[in-house]
Amino acid sequence: MDLATKNNERFIVDRRGEPAVVRMSVQDFLRMAAPPPDWLEKAWTGAKQRGSDKLTPADIDDEIAAYRRKGDPDAGGRS
């Protein structure tokens, strides 16, 4: 399972010499079964380049709270 999740390796498991199932990571399966649209791939790539793909939910909440405290001049009077 480590090889499948860390390296996106796939394994064919056989039953009595016949291929029966494939073992792969969920992320790999989702990418294959329902590939993300180009815009989402670009967003993920940009997040990885900026390091923001490593943010925890608490980090994201802190960023949102800081933005709300600062206020958005384009929000039409809302803050």
VEXVO-973967 format. One record per residue: y, x, z of N, C-alpha, C in turn. Coordinates in pm, whole numbers, plus 50000, padded with zeros to 5 digits. Layout:
<atoms>
nc2/nc1/nc3/cac2/cac1/cac3/cc2/cc1/cc3
Y/X/Z/Y/X/Z/Y/X/Z;
...
</atoms>
This chain:
<atoms>
nc2/nc1/nc3/cac2/cac1/cac3/cc2/cc1/cc3
49881/50082/50000/50000/50000/50000/50125/50086/50000;
50121/50202/50067/50238/50291/50067/50274/50335/49926;
50173/50372/49846/50200/50415/49709/50259/50302/49626;
50213/50180/49649/50264/50066/49574/50409/50036/49612;
50440/50039/49741/50575/50003/49784/50676/50116/49764;
50635/50238/49786/50730/50350/49775/50746/50401/49633;
50637/50400/49556/50641/50458/49422/50625/50356/49311;
50617/50229/49347/50593/50122/49249/50467/50148/49166;
50365/50207/49230/50238/50227/49161/50159/50097/49164;
50080/50077/49060/49998/49957/49049/49851/49997/49049;
49769/49913/49111/49627/49942/49122/49546/49821/49079;
49444/49846/48997/49353/49739/48956/49232/49746/49049;
49201/49633/49110/49085/49624/49199/48978/49547/49124;
48859/49605/49125/48753/49537/49049/48650/49474/49143;
48577/49382/49087/48466/49317/49156/48344/49332/49067;
48247/49405/49118/48124/49432/49042/48154/49493/48905;
48250/49583/48902/48282/49654/48779/48378/49583/48685;
48420/49462/48719/48514/49386/48635/48650/49380/48704;
48757/49407/48628/48891/49394/48689/48911/49254/48746;
48958/49249/48871/48975/49119/48938/49120/49091/48977;
49186/49189/49036/49324/49169/49080/49404/49297/49060;
49535/49282/49065/49626/49397/49060/49702/49400/49191;
49709/49519/49249/49788/49536/49372/49915/49610/49333;
50030/49550/49368/50161/49610/49340/50259/49562/49446;
50372/49627/49453/50474/49585/49550/50534/49451/49506;
50585/49378/49602/50650/49250/49571/50772/49275/49484;
50848/49379/49515/50966/49410/49435/50928/49438/49289;
50822/49513/49269/50775/49542/49134/50731/49415/49063;
50659/49330/49136/50613/49203/49078/50731/49115/49037;
50830/49102/49124/50946/49019/49093/51023/49074/48973;
51036/49205/48967/51106/49267/48855/51031/49238/48724;
50898/49234/48730/50819/49210/48611/50815/49059/48576;
50798/48974/48677/50781/48831/48653/50914/48761/48624;
51019/48804/48690/51150/48740/48672/51256/48849/48675;
51269/48925/48567/51364/49036/48567/51507/48986/48590;
51584/49062/48667/51722/49019/48694/51807/49029/48567;
51910/48946/48558/52000/48954/48442/52076/49087/48443;
52127/49124/48327/52196/49253/48312/52310/49270/48413;
52388/49163/48437/52502/49176/48527/52456/49211/48668;
52340/49159/48710/52290/49188/48843/52237/49331/48851;
52169/49376/48747/52124/49516/48741/52243/49611/48752;
52353/49579/48682/52473/49662/48688/52533/49661/48828;
52533/49545/48893/52586/49536/49029/52502/49620/49125;
52369/49613/49111/52281/49693/49197/52302/49842/49173;
52318/49881/49047/52341/50021/49016/52471/50069/49078;
52576/49989/49066/52704/50024/49126/52695/50032/49277;
52621/49941/49339/52604/49944/49485/52531/50070/49529;
52431/50110/49453/52357/50233/49487/52448/50354/49473;
52531/50358/49371/52621/50472/49350/52723/50482/49462;
52770/50368/49513/52868/50367/49622/52804/50378/49759;
52670/50363/49764/52601/50368/49893/52603/50236/49967;
52658/50132/49906/52667/50004/49975/52535/49927/49973;
52434/49980/49904/52302/49916/49907/52232/49941/50040;
52287/50028/50124/52228/50061/50253/52292/49983/50367;
52388/49895/50337/52456/49820/50442/52359/49724/50511;
52372/49717/50643/52293/49621/50720/52366/49487/50722;
52298/49379/50760/52369/49251/50773/52488/49260/50870;
52474/49338/50977/52585/49355/51071/52702/49427/51005;
52674/49529/50921/52780/49598/50848/52854/49502/50755;
52779/49417/50688/52839/49320/50596/52927/49222/50672;
52878/49173/50787/52958/49082/50871/53087/49150/50915;
53079/49278/50952/53199/49352/50993/53299/49364/50878;
53249/49392/50758/53336/49403/50641/53406/49269/50613;
53332/49159/50621/53390/49027/50597/53495/48995/50702;
53464/49024/50828/53560/48997/50937/53687/49079/50919;
53675/49206/50881/53792/49291/50860/53876/49237/50744;
53812/49193/50637/53884/49138/50523/53959/49012/50563;
53894/48927/50642/53959/48802/50685/54076/48830/50778;
54063/48932/50865/54175/48967/50954/54294/49016/50873;
54266/49092/50768/54371/49146/50683/54441/49037/50606;
54366/48935/50565/54422/48826/50486/54418/48859/50338;
54412/48756/50258/54405/48771/50112/54531/48710/50052;
54619/48793/49996/54744/48739/49940/54719/48647/49820;
54603/48656/49758/54571/48571/49644/54501/48442/49684;
54485/48417/49813/54408/48302/49859/54491/48173/49868;
54612/48176/49818/54695/48055/49816/54738/48010/49955;
54778/48105/50040/54826/48070/50171/54718/48067/50278;
54594/48074/50240/54486/48079/50339/54471/48221/50390;
54420/48237/50509/54391/48371/50559/54261/48374/50632;
</atoms>
